[in-house]
Amino acid sequence: MPVFARGTGLGNRLFNWARAQVYAEKFGIEFISPIWFSLRFHQVLEAGSIHDTNFGLFASGKNEHGHYMGVLLKIFGEVIPEPIMLSEQPKLLHKKFGLIQFSGVGGDYHSFIPIAGEQKFLCAKLTSIVRPKWKNVISNYDEYASTAIGVHIRYGRGFREAEKKEDIFLKGTIKTPSTWFVDTLKTIRDKAGFDVPVLLVSDGALSELAPILKLRNIKLVRPACPISDLLLLSRTRLIVGSGGSSFSAWASYLGEIPTFVHPGQCLSWFGLPKSPSGHVCTFDPANPDGDIFGDVGAIFKE
């Protein structure tokens, strides 16, 4: 059963969920649906969306037990320590039934390394539990996403504007400057030779997104919802993500998509592997790297 740290967003919670899913599949163990909802009044008031609490995003998957089963097992069963390695065989010592709570945070627990190569399995599992309302949002934008650059701009509570330029390189909770998104999109479009469609997902207000919305051929996904935004982003051709964001990292991982983030905010923090079709790297639109940037034109050839 996945257990989440209080107040964490969807991207961070997915690490525990994914490890538990992979482990259950590997050893034929029953999976218990987690409690995704996290009551965060400040998050709703400041970011303006109930969906930031992960409310109403998911239903229990087929053949999954409800979280009440986890409560019963904690009381009457044996609580087994979470395995450090997903290859470790589970062991019951004293009782017939046991519960493993996947609750670790940080380090290898907060990394794609233990779940390398599991993208298709996890994407299918994740999609299967999305509520119909949000599947409809995905369907409405899916065809457009398949031709587009996916852009994720993070404006939620807990992320600050840089007070000085060095903050971007030293602090992981700094907002990526809007000018970087605009300049990066212009550079990619120049390389591609046309105004490549852009699918924009963000928890920001329209006023905050104004600089990028002024560009041509931009489609902003509304209503903004973490799971539909994440899965749509994973279906684009190239991601321009928010630096240091586990949300951007998850979209890149699930879609195995080339991804650019601001210098100093590399997604390698999460052990994100390079995609088969390109690179996951920092990108400076003023000094595009020839080896990295050379493939961009081919990505969008019609």
LOBAVO-735034 format. One line per field, with one value per residue (C-alpha): residue in three letters; x, y, z; residue number from 1. Coordinates in pm, 1 decimal, m for minus. Example, Ala and Ser with C-alpha at 12.3 -4.5 7.8 and 13.67 -1.06 7.14 Angstrom:
<atoms>
type: ALA:SER
X: 1230.0:1367.0
Y: m450.0:m106.0
Z: 780.0:714.0
seq: 1:2
</atoms>
This chain:
<atoms>
type: MET:PRO:VAL:PHE:ALA:ARG:GLY:THR:GLY:LEU:GLY:ASN:ARG:LEU:PHE:ASN:TRP:ALA:ARG:ALA:GLN:VAL:TYR:ALA:GLU:LYS:PHE:GLY:ILE:GLU:PHE:ILE:SER:PRO:ILE:TRP:PHE:SER:LEU:ARG:PHE:HIS:GLN:VAL:LEU:GLU:ALA:GLY:SER:ILE:HIS:ASP:THR:ASN:PHE:GLY:LEU:PHE:ALA:SER:GLY:LYS:ASN:GLU:HIS:GLY:HIS:TYR:MET:GLY:VAL:LEU:LEU:LYS:ILE:PHE:GLY:GLU:VAL:ILE:PRO:GLU:PRO:ILE:MET:LEU:SER:GLU:GLN:PRO:LYS:LEU:LEU:HIS:LYS:LYS:PHE:GLY:LEU:ILE:GLN:PHE:SER:GLY:VAL:GLY:GLY:ASP:TYR:HIS:SER:PHE:ILE:PRO:ILE:ALA:GLY:GLU:GLN:LYS:PHE:LEU:CYS:ALA:LYS:LEU:THR:SER:ILE:VAL:ARG:PRO:LYS:TRP:LYS:ASN:VAL:ILE:SER:ASN:TYR:ASP:GLU:TYR:ALA:SER:THR:ALA:ILE:GLY:VAL:HIS:ILE:ARG:TYR:GLY:ARG:GLY:PHE:ARG:GLU:ALA:GLU:LYS:LYS:GLU:ASP:ILE:PHE:LEU:LYS:GLY:THR:ILE:LYS:THR:PRO:SER:THR:TRP:PHE:VAL:ASP:THR:LEU:LYS:THR:ILE:ARG:ASP:LYS:ALA:GLY:PHE:ASP:VAL:PRO:VAL:LEU:LEU:VAL:SER:ASP:GLY:ALA:LEU:SER:GLU:LEU:ALA:PRO:ILE:LEU:LYS:LEU:ARG:ASN:ILE:LYS:LEU:VAL:ARG:PRO:ALA:CYS:PRO:ILE:SER:ASP:LEU:LEU:LEU:LEU:SER:ARG:THR:ARG:LEU:ILE:VAL:GLY:SER:GLY:GLY:SER:SER:PHE:SER:ALA:TRP:ALA:SER:TYR:LEU:GLY:GLU:ILE:PRO:THR:PHE:VAL:HIS:PRO:GLY:GLN:CYS:LEU:SER:TRP:PHE:GLY:LEU:PRO:LYS:SER:PRO:SER:GLY:HIS:VAL:CYS:THR:PHE:ASP:PRO:ALA:ASN:PRO:ASP:GLY:ASP:ILE:PHE:GLY:ASP:VAL:GLY:ALA:ILE:PHE:LYS:GLU
X: 0.0:140.2:143.2:210.0:380.1:131.4:97.3:288.7:173.1:88.7:439.2:597.2:320.0:360.2:702.1:554.6:258.2:485.6:723.7:428.8:272.5:596.7:664.6:309.4:331.6:674.7:578.7:206.6:103.1:m236.2:m224.1:m417.2:m543.7:m396.4:m570.9:m473.5:m661.6:m460.1:m648.3:m446.6:m652.0:m355.9:m283.8:m642.3:m660.8:m326.0:m314.2:m687.3:m773.2:m926.2:m745.2:m413.9:m532.9:m556.9:m931.5:m1149.1:m871.4:m875.9:m1093.0:m969.8:m825.7:m963.8:m874.6:m734.7:m842.6:m974.9:m757.0:m977.6:m804.0:m476.1:m624.1:m735.5:m397.0:m217.6:m431.6:m448.8:m157.2:217.3:368.5:666.6:940.7:945.7:1213.5:1509.5:1547.5:1242.0:1411.2:1388.6:1151.7:878.0:891.3:626.6:779.2:496.9:152.4:m36.8:m109.2:114.1:123.5:407.9:367.0:559.4:619.2:988.1:1091.5:1411.9:1714.3:1644.3:1281.9:1237.2:1394.5:1311.1:1612.2:1425.0:1144.3:1356.8:1194.3:848.0:699.0:440.3:323.2:289.4:127.5:m136.7:m198.4:m223.2:m456.8:m682.8:m764.7:m831.8:m1193.4:m1406.2:m1438.2:m1063.4:m1035.1:m1276.9:m1048.7:m758.1:m964.6:m1056.9:m692.3:m522.1:m498.9:m359.3:m107.7:33.0:159.2:269.1:540.3:420.6:487.7:453.0:468.6:456.5:316.2:184.6:230.3:579.8:757.2:911.6:1042.1:1422.0:1547.3:1873.9:1996.2:2202.8:1889.5:1789.6:2108.6:2108.9:1747.6:1502.8:1181.2:1238.4:992.2:1136.0:1130.4:853.0:1108.0:1291.0:976.0:909.0:1267.5:1294.0:973.6:1087.3:1422.4:1259.3:1014.2:1294.9:1475.8:1161.3:1081.3:717.7:500.7:487.3:163.3:207.5:m2.2:31.8:m51.5:m19.1:m166.3:m107.7:m365.6:m416.9:m237.8:69.3:64.8:16.9:374.3:347.9:m19.6:73.3:261.2:82.8:m63.1:m81.2:m355.7:m403.3:m565.4:m866.1:m995.2:m653.5:m633.0:m306.7:m374.1:m518.2:m241.7:25.6:m97.6:m152.1:198.6:332.3:171.6:342.3:653.8:888.8:850.1:958.5:932.0:964.4:1306.8:1329.2:964.2:876.6:558.7:757.4:986.6:695.6:553.7:895.8:941.0:598.5:614.2:990.6:1005.8:1296.6:1274.2:1430.1:1447.9:1620.9:1999.5:2073.0:1743.6:1813.8:1566.2:1857.8:1795.3:1530.6:1749.5:1548.1:1693.1:1749.9:1455.2:1501.3:1418.8:1632.1:1769.7:1657.3:1871.4:1903.0:1868.2:1988.6:1801.3:2075.9:2338.7:2169.1:2396.6:2443.0:2439.5:2133.6:1942.1:2019.2:1742.5:1464.7:1383.8:1339.0:1100.4:846.8:886.8:544.2
Y: 0.0:341.6:596.8:962.8:1236.4:1501.8:1797.0:1652.7:1701.8:1443.6:1415.6:1332.9:1088.1:893.8:765.5:567.6:455.0:335.9:141.4:m33.0:m118.2:m260.8:m462.3:m602.5:m706.3:m863.3:m1086.9:m1138.2:m943.9:m776.8:m399.2:m170.3:161.6:462.3:772.0:1027.8:1317.6:1556.2:1839.7:2156.8:2472.7:2702.0:2527.2:2575.1:2936.8:3041.5:2829.8:2844.1:2482.1:2200.4:1960.6:2054.3:1845.9:1543.5:1530.9:1339.9:1237.3:859.9:557.9:223.0:9.3:m324.4:m603.6:m350.5:m351.1:m32.2:146.9:19.2:m316.8:m152.0:m34.3:m388.4:m535.2:m278.6:m385.9:m763.2:m842.5:m801.4:m474.2:m561.6:m299.8:m142.0:m308.1:m91.2:m282.9:m388.2:m722.6:m818.0:m1107.9:m1019.8:m1224.3:m1291.7:m1380.1:m1410.9:m1388.6:m1521.0:m1178.8:m876.8:m517.9:m335.0:41.6:215.7:544.9:622.8:972.0:1117.0:948.4:626.1:638.3:964.2:841.4:676.4:444.0:163.6:172.6:205.8:40.5:26.7:319.0:126.6:m79.2:223.5:444.5:179.0:135.7:510.3:567.2:284.1:456.1:805.8:909.8:936.4:1315.2:1360.0:1092.2:1304.9:1607.6:1396.1:1278.5:1637.1:1746.2:1419.2:1469.6:1819.9:1699.5:1439.0:1715.0:1965.6:2090.4:2028.9:2315.9:2286.7:2610.7:2566.0:2848.6:2663.0:2745.8:2688.2:2804.1:3151.2:3403.5:3423.8:3719.5:3707.0:3515.1:3272.4:3143.1:2949.3:2744.3:2700.4:2648.0:2380.3:2570.7:2866.7:2939.4:2909.6:3261.7:3314.8:3472.3:3138.9:2959.7:3225.9:3234.2:2853.8:2815.9:3079.9:2901.9:2561.1:2705.0:2877.2:2544.4:2358.7:2623.3:2682.2:2771.9:2427.6:2386.9:2430.3:2257.6:2449.2:2303.6:2518.7:2596.4:2966.0:3239.4:3387.1:3704.6:3501.8:3312.7:3625.9:3636.8:3288.6:3317.6:3612.0:3372.9:3221.1:2869.4:2815.5:2603.8:2625.9:2318.2:2403.2:2290.6:2251.0:1915.0:1744.6:1399.9:1507.8:1769.4:1510.2:1246.4:1500.6:1636.7:1281.2:1249.8:1550.5:1532.7:1745.4:1887.0:2230.6:2175.6:2355.5:2305.1:2072.8:1969.7:1605.5:1670.0:1760.0:1465.8:1220.6:1339.3:1298.1:952.1:815.0:944.1:882.9:1228.2:1468.7:1734.4:2078.0:2262.3:2581.1:2565.9:2483.3:2295.8:1960.1:1673.2:1436.7:1509.5:1236.6:987.2:1048.9:845.8:985.1:920.0:681.1:964.5:1239.8:1411.6:1516.5:1817.9:2181.6:2422.5:2777.5:2933.9:3195.2:2922.8:2608.6:2305.1:2170.1:1801.4:1833.9:2081.3:1930.3:1669.5:1917.6:1993.1:1623.1:1577.6:1812.5:1724.5:1651.3
Z: 0.0:m93.8:188.7:113.2:309.6:417.5:182.9:m112.8:m470.9:m733.7:m881.8:m547.0:m452.7:m774.0:m666.0:m374.5:m583.9:m866.4:m641.9:m477.7:m815.4:m956.2:m639.4:m627.3:m992.7:m950.4:m656.0:m724.4:m412.8:m367.0:m419.0:m184.0:m321.7:m140.0:m8.3:m272.3:m112.8:102.2:274.2:217.4:262.9:198.3:m130.4:m246.8:m133.7:m278.1:m595.3:m648.0:m728.4:m523.4:m757.5:m596.3:m300.8:m537.3:m467.0:m714.5:m951.7:m915.5:m848.9:m719.8:m996.2:m1108.9:m865.5:m615.7:m250.9:m94.7:158.7:441.9:389.0:478.3:809.4:894.3:805.9:1021.6:1317.0:1268.6:1039.6:1042.0:921.4:701.9:644.4:300.6:84.4:m6.1:m332.3:m531.9:m595.3:m224.8:m156.7:97.3:418.1:682.6:1017.7:1267.4:1107.5:807.5:658.9:627.0:503.1:332.2:340.2:61.9:238.0:187.6:81.0:m58.0:m214.2:m403.7:m288.3:m479.6:m800.8:m1131.3:m1101.8:m914.9:m1173.8:m1487.1:m1787.6:m1628.4:m1822.9:m2025.5:m1727.7:m1499.2:m1763.4:m1827.1:m1452.9:m1396.4:m1689.8:m1573.9:m1242.1:m1380.0:m1330.0:m1650.0:m1615.4:m1656.2:m1924.2:m2125.9:m2087.5:m2213.6:m2511.9:m2601.1:m2626.4:m2719.7:m3095.6:m3054.9:m2794.5:m3033.0:m3265.8:m3004.1:m2775.7:m2420.5:m2180.5:m1803.2:m1605.5:m1227.7:m1014.6:m706.9:m340.9:m209.6:m526.4:m523.7:m771.0:m778.2:m576.4:m764.7:m1070.2:m861.8:m685.3:m997.5:m969.0:m592.4:m485.8:m602.2:m522.0:m755.0:m1035.5:m1384.1:m1539.2:m1795.9:m2029.8:m2051.0:m2169.1:m2433.3:m2559.8:m2564.4:m2766.0:m3014.9:m3056.4:m3109.1:m3361.8:m3549.7:m3574.4:m3683.4:m3943.8:m3843.5:m3544.8:m3386.5:m3183.9:m2809.3:m2544.2:m2218.7:m1875.9:m1567.2:m1226.9:m1298.0:m1349.5:m1696.5:m1585.9:m1487.4:m1817.2:m2030.8:m2174.1:m2325.3:m2423.4:m2646.2:m2875.5:m3173.2:m3186.1:m2807.6:m2648.6:m2270.7:m2115.1:m1900.1:m1659.5:m1505.2:m1329.2:m1226.3:m1372.2:m1708.6:m1739.4:m1659.9:m1904.7:m2183.7:m2130.8:m2160.0:m2506.5:m2664.3:m2883.9:m2674.0:m2324.1:m2208.7:m1835.5:m1506.1:m1355.5:m1057.2:m1095.0:m1026.8:m1228.8:m1542.4:m1470.3:m1451.8:m1784.0:m1943.9:m1789.1:m1883.4:m2240.6:m2286.9:m2443.2:m2506.2:m2236.0:m2183.0:m1850.0:m1735.5:m1674.5:m1312.9:m1262.8:m1422.8:m1391.5:m1341.0:m970.9:m999.6:m1183.8:m1500.5:m1789.1:m2134.9:m2363.2:m2661.3:m2901.7:m2756.5:m2451.8:m2105.8:m2031.3:m1939.1:m2228.1:m2282.3:m2578.0:m2615.2:m2663.5:m2799.7:m2797.3:m3148.8:m3054.5:m2834.2:m3044.2:m3382.4:m3357.7:m3278.3:m3640.4:m3716.1:m3422.6:m3582.8:m3949.1:m4092.5
seq: 1:2:3:4:5:6:7:8:9:10:11:12:13:14:15:16:17:18:19:20:21:22:23:24:25:26:27:28:29:30:31:32:33:34:35:36:37:38:39:40:41:42:43:44:45:46:47:48:49:50:51:52:53:54:55:56:57:58:59:60:61:62:63:64:65:66:67:68:69:70:71:72:73:74:75:76:77:78:79:80:81:82:83:84:85:86:87:88:89:90:91:92:93:94:95:96:97:98:99:100:101:102:103:104:105:106:107:108:109:110:111:112:113:114:115:116:117:118:119:120:121:122:123:124:125:126:127:128:129:130:131:132:133:134:135:136:137:138:139:140:141:142:143:144:145:146:147:148:149:150:151:152:153:154:155:156:157:158:159:160:161:162:163:164:165:166:167:168:169:170:171:172:173:174:175:176:177:178:179:180:181:182:183:184:185:186:187:188:189:190:191:192:193:194:195:196:197:198:199:200:201:202:203:204:205:206:207:208:209:210:211:212:213:214:215:216:217:218:219:220:221:222:223:224:225:226:227:228:229:230:231:232:233:234:235:236:237:238:239:240:241:242:243:244:245:246:247:248:249:250:251:252:253:254:255:256:257:258:259:260:261:262:263:264:265:266:267:268:269:270:271:272:273:274:275:276:277:278:279:280:281:282:283:284:285:286:287:288:289:290:291:292:293:294:295:296:297:298:299:300:301:302
</atoms>
